[in-house]
């Protein structure tokens, strides 16, 4: 379970990310890229990365 300090650090990071966020690119391949990236990231987070 995250501590209050962990959540405070996350809030600072999230605020910074949202302040500099930009719209995703307009491209017909973005959906495929996004799905592939998410699948790979999930594998890494769950310890299934090669």
C-alpha positions as CSV (number, residue, x, y, z in Angstrom):
1,X,0.0,0.0,0.0
2,X,1.5,3.4,-0.9
3,X,2.3,5.8,1.9
4,X,1.1,9.4,2.0
5,X,4.6,10.4,0.9
6,X,4.5,8.1,-2.1
7,X,1.2,9.5,-3.1
8,X,2.4,13.1,-2.7
9,X,5.4,12.3,-5.0
10,X,3.0,10.7,-7.5
11,X,0.8,13.8,-7.4
12,X,3.7,16.1,-8.2
13,X,4.7,13.9,-11.1
14,X,1.2,13.6,-12.4
15,X,0.6,17.4,-12.2
16,X,3.8,18.0,-14.2
17,X,2.8,15.4,-16.8
18,X,-0.7,16.9,-17.2
19,X,0.8,20.4,-17.5
20,X,2.9,19.4,-20.5
21,X,0.5,16.9,-22.1
22,X,-0.1,17.1,-25.8
23,X,-2.8,15.5,-28.0
24,X,-1.8,12.2,-29.4
25,X,-0.6,12.3,-33.0
26,X,-3.0,12.0,-35.9
27,X,-2.0,8.9,-37.7
28,X,-3.8,5.8,-39.0
29,X,-1.2,3.6,-37.1
30,X,-1.6,5.2,-33.7
31,X,-4.2,2.6,-32.5
32,X,-2.0,-0.3,-33.4
33,X,1.1,1.4,-31.8
34,X,-0.9,2.1,-28.6
35,X,-2.2,-1.4,-28.3
36,X,1.3,-2.9,-28.9
37,X,2.9,-0.5,-26.4
38,X,0.3,-1.2,-23.7
39,X,0.7,-5.0,-24.1
40,X,4.5,-4.7,-23.9
41,X,4.3,-2.3,-20.9
42,X,2.0,-4.7,-19.1
43,X,4.4,-7.6,-19.7
44,X,7.2,-5.6,-18.2
45,X,5.1,-4.5,-15.1
46,X,4.0,-8.1,-14.5
47,X,7.6,-9.4,-14.8
48,X,7.0,-11.2,-18.1
49,X,9.5,-9.2,-20.1
50,X,12.1,-11.2,-22.1
